[in-house]
Amino acid sequence: QVQLVESGGGSVQAGGSLRLSCAASGRSSSISTMGWFRQAPGREREFVSAIGWSGGSTDYADSVKGRFTISRDNAKDTLYLQMDSLKPADAAVYYCAASRYRGSAYFRLKDVYVYWGQGTQVTVSS
């Protein structure tokens, strides 16, 4: 079993930045792909970004490309999401997720992520 705990959410004005972190514990050695998803009120949970085990492969939703940066530190079992130039449309609960699947073909598939954090709220005011 793997536990994921997000932190770093908060309130920021449009144009500001936040850095989310996700600490993994338990059988974290079984994890390969890690990703971030978000869910705004009344909307489906959507893919934001994902990263492979080595960090060499990443993917971003078009809506965040060029503004968000995903990274991971396997020595610390921690995933990060640097969010810059935030927009009100980025406001949502952000979830960290982990999968045993390898390969970028699986990055955007929500169903392959078996471990999920509890979420952290991001609020962006205009």
N, C-alpha and C positions, 0 to 999 in steps of 0.2 A: 504493500500500500504506500501511496505517496501523498503527502499533504502539501498544499500550496497556499501561501499566505501573501497577499498583495499589500503594498503600502505605497504612500506617496501621492495619493489623490488629494484633491482639495479644490479651492475656488481660485480662479485667476481671471484677469481681464483678457479680452480678445487681444491677440498678439503676444501674449505671455507664454511662459514655458512651465512644464512640469516634468518630473522624472518619476516614473512608476518603477517599483521593484517587486519581484516575486521570489520569495524564498521557498525552496523545495526541501522537504525532509522526508525521512522514511527510506524506502527503497528507490532512491533517486537515481541509482545506477541503471535502473531499467528504463529510464526516460531517454528518448532520442529527440524528437521534435518538440519545441515549445512555441507557444503562440499567445497572442493577445486578441481577444474579442471584446466587443462592446455592445451594450444594449441600452437604447434610449427608451423612455416611456412610450408604450404603445407600438413599439417596433420590434422586429425580430433581432435576435442576437446576430451580429455580423462580424465577419473577419476583419481584423485590422492589420496584423503582421505576424510573421512566423520566422523561425530560425532553426537551422539544422544543428545537429549535435556539435559539430566542430566550429560552428559560427560562420563557416565559409559560404553558406547558402541562406539567403533571406528572401522574403517576399513581402510586399506591401499592397494594401488596397489602394486603388487609384486616388481615393479621396484624401489619403494621408501621405502619399509618396512625395518625397522631397521635404517634408516637414517633420516626420517621425523617424526615429532611428532605433532599431531593435538590436540588442546585444545580450550576451550571456557570459557568465564567469563560472565555468564548470568546477573550478576549485572551491568556489563559495556556494555552489548549487543555487545560483541566483540569476534570474532573468531580469532584463531592464527594458524600459521603453522611454526614450527621450522624446518628449513632445514639444515642439517649437511652433511658433506662429499659430497658436491655438485659435480656433474659430468657435463661435457659439454652436455650430453644427457638430462639434466634437464632444459636446457635453453628453455624458452617458455614464453608466456603470461599466467599468473596465474589468474584464476577467482574464486571469492568467490560466493557461491550459497546457497540459502535457500529454504527449503521445509516445507510444513505443514504436510507431511507424517511422521508417527512414525514407528520405527522398522528398524532393520539393513537390512531387505530384500529389502528396497528401496534405500539404501545408494548409490549404483553404477548406479542407473537409472537416466540418465541425464534428461529425460523428466519430472520427478516429481519435479524438481527444478524450481520454478516459478519466483524466484527473483535472479537476477544476478548483480554482480558488473561490473565495466567498465574494469577491468583487470589491472594487474601490471606486468611490464616486468622484467624477470629474465634472466640475461646473465651470462654464465659461460665460462671462457676462460681456455684453456688447458695450 
